[in-house]
Amino acid sequence: MNTAVGAKVNQLKVAATQREAELQRLRQQLHRRFCCNASSCTTSSGGSLPSYRTGTIPFLIGMTQREAELQRLRQQLHRRFCNASSCTTSSGGCLSGYRTESLDGLKTHTEELTASKSRIQKKYEELNTAVDAKVNQLKVAVTQREAELQRLRQRLHRRSVQLYNQFRGMSLRL
């Protein structure tokens, strides 16, 4: 009986560790993505973020708050795991009390975390799609502006050559 509960506790520890690693990976991806996009936007636009970025700040604040809540819940789970580990080494009475009150709660909590993770991933994908679309729009706008600038440079060059030829022609007549 004690080995079965110990195995279950170990399984839950592994699952919590995997979830923590996944959260850390997602946190790093978000950080890299937004830091890279924000730095390129600030350098190319003269120091201020474009208006399409302002909507992401409340989202990031919400994500940070949700991450803090998940971190707190993970710490609670860790304390429960530590208590469960100490109960397996002590009397069976502690083990049976823990089992009846916590295993069902841990199962539902794990399901809630899984659902929350999928919602966060969905929002992250939607945000990535929106950012990519906006980046593509900006690339098209920059390309158009560069083409217009090239046309204006050519016009200016042609006009300067014409003026030079007119001036040269006037000085030869004199």
C-alpha positions as CSV (number, residue, x, y, z in Angstrom):
1,M,0.0,0.0,0.0
2,N,2.8,2.5,0.9
3,T,4.7,1.7,-2.3
4,A,1.6,2.4,-4.4
5,V,1.1,5.8,-2.8
6,G,4.8,6.5,-3.0
7,A,4.7,5.7,-6.7
8,K,1.7,8.0,-7.2
9,V,3.5,10.8,-5.4
10,N,6.5,10.3,-7.6
11,Q,4.3,10.4,-10.7
12,L,2.7,13.7,-9.5
13,K,6.2,15.1,-8.8
14,V,7.3,14.2,-12.4
15,A,4.1,15.7,-13.8
16,A,4.6,18.9,-11.8
17,T,8.2,19.2,-12.9
18,Q,7.1,18.7,-16.6
19,R,4.5,21.4,-16.2
20,E,7.0,23.7,-14.6
21,A,9.5,23.1,-17.5
22,E,6.7,23.7,-20.0
23,L,5.7,27.0,-18.3
24,Q,9.4,28.0,-18.3
25,R,9.8,27.3,-22.0
26,L,6.6,29.3,-22.8
27,R,7.8,32.1,-20.6
28,Q,11.1,32.2,-22.5
29,Q,9.4,32.1,-25.9
30,L,7.2,35.0,-24.9
31,H,10.1,36.9,-23.6
32,R,12.2,36.4,-26.7
33,R,9.4,37.1,-29.1
34,F,8.3,40.3,-27.4
35,C,11.8,41.6,-26.6
36,C,12.9,41.1,-30.2
37,N,9.7,42.6,-31.7
38,A,9.8,45.5,-29.2
39,S,13.4,46.3,-29.8
40,S,13.1,46.3,-33.6
41,C,9.9,48.4,-33.4
42,T,11.5,51.0,-31.1
43,T,14.7,51.3,-33.2
44,S,12.9,51.6,-36.5
45,S,10.1,54.0,-35.4
46,G,12.2,56.4,-33.5
47,G,11.8,55.2,-29.9
48,S,8.1,54.6,-29.4
49,L,6.1,51.4,-29.8
50,P,3.4,51.5,-32.5
51,S,-0.2,51.5,-31.5
52,Y,-0.8,47.9,-32.3
53,R,1.6,46.9,-29.5
54,T,-0.4,48.7,-26.8
55,G,-3.0,46.0,-26.7
56,T,-0.4,43.4,-25.9
57,I,0.7,45.0,-22.6
58,P,-2.6,44.3,-20.7
59,F,-2.4,40.8,-22.1
60,L,1.1,40.4,-20.9
61,I,0.2,41.7,-17.5
62,G,-2.7,39.2,-17.3
63,M,-0.3,36.5,-18.3
64,T,2.2,37.5,-15.6
65,Q,-0.6,37.5,-13.0
66,R,-1.7,34.1,-14.2
67,E,1.8,32.8,-14.1
68,A,2.2,34.1,-10.5
69,E,-1.0,32.3,-9.6
70,L,0.2,29.1,-11.2
71,Q,3.5,29.4,-9.4
72,R,1.7,29.7,-6.1
73,L,-0.4,26.7,-6.9
74,R,2.7,24.7,-7.9
75,Q,4.3,25.6,-4.5
76,Q,1.2,24.3,-2.7
77,L,1.4,21.1,-4.7
78,H,5.0,20.8,-3.8
79,R,4.2,21.2,-0.1
80,R,1.5,18.5,-0.4
81,F,4.0,16.2,-2.1
82,C,6.5,16.8,0.7
83,N,3.7,16.0,3.2
84,A,2.8,12.9,1.3
85,S,6.4,11.7,1.3
86,S,6.7,12.2,5.0
87,C,3.3,10.4,5.5
88,T,4.5,7.3,3.6
89,T,7.4,6.9,6.0
90,S,5.2,7.4,9.1
91,S,2.1,5.6,10.1
92,G,-0.6,4.4,7.8
93,G,-3.3,6.6,9.5
94,C,-1.7,9.7,8.1
95,L,-1.5,8.1,4.7
96,S,-5.2,7.1,4.5
97,G,-6.3,10.6,5.7
98,Y,-4.1,12.3,3.0
99,R,-5.3,9.9,0.3
100,T,-9.0,10.6,0.9
101,E,-8.7,14.3,1.0
102,S,-6.0,15.1,-1.5
103,L,-5.8,12.7,-4.4
104,D,-9.2,13.8,-5.8
105,G,-8.2,17.4,-5.4
106,L,-4.9,16.8,-7.1
107,K,-6.6,15.1,-10.0
108,T,-9.0,17.9,-10.5
109,H,-6.2,20.5,-10.1
110,T,-4.1,18.7,-12.7
111,E,-7.1,18.8,-15.1
112,E,-7.6,22.5,-14.4
113,L,-3.9,23.2,-15.1
114,T,-4.1,21.3,-18.3
115,A,-7.1,23.2,-19.4
116,S,-5.5,26.5,-18.4
117,K,-2.3,25.6,-20.3
118,S,-4.3,24.9,-23.5
119,R,-6.1,28.2,-23.2
120,I,-2.9,30.0,-22.7
121,Q,-1.3,28.3,-25.7
122,K,-4.4,29.2,-27.8
123,K,-4.1,32.9,-26.8
124,Y,-0.4,32.8,-27.5
125,E,-1.0,31.3,-31.0
126,E,-3.7,34.0,-31.7
127,L,-1.3,36.7,-30.6
128,N,1.5,35.3,-32.8
129,T,-0.8,35.2,-35.7
130,A,-1.9,38.8,-35.1
131,V,1.7,40.0,-34.7
132,D,2.8,38.2,-37.8
133,A,0.0,39.8,-39.8
134,K,0.9,43.2,-38.6
135,V,4.6,42.6,-39.4
136,N,3.7,41.6,-42.9
137,Q,1.6,44.7,-43.3
138,L,4.5,46.9,-42.1
139,K,6.9,45.1,-44.5
140,V,4.6,45.9,-47.4
141,A,4.3,49.5,-46.3
142,V,8.1,49.8,-46.0
143,T,8.6,48.3,-49.5
144,Q,6.1,50.8,-51.0
145,R,7.9,53.7,-49.3
146,E,11.3,52.5,-50.5
147,A,10.0,52.3,-54.1
148,E,8.5,55.8,-53.8
149,L,11.8,57.1,-52.5
150,Q,13.7,55.5,-55.3
151,R,11.3,57.1,-57.9
152,L,11.8,60.5,-56.2
153,R,15.6,60.1,-56.3
154,Q,15.5,59.3,-60.0
155,R,13.3,62.3,-60.7
156,L,15.6,64.5,-58.7
157,H,18.6,63.2,-60.6
158,R,17.0,63.7,-64.0
159,R,16.0,67.2,-63.0
160,S,19.5,68.1,-61.8
161,V,20.9,66.8,-65.1
162,Q,18.4,68.9,-67.1
163,L,19.2,72.0,-65.1
164,Y,22.9,71.4,-65.6
165,N,22.5,71.0,-69.3
166,Q,20.4,74.2,-69.5
167,F,22.9,76.1,-67.5
168,R,25.8,74.8,-69.6
169,G,23.9,75.7,-72.8
170,M,23.3,79.2,-71.5
171,S,26.9,79.8,-70.6
172,L,28.1,78.6,-74.1
173,R,25.8,81.1,-75.8
174,L,27.2,84.0,-73.9
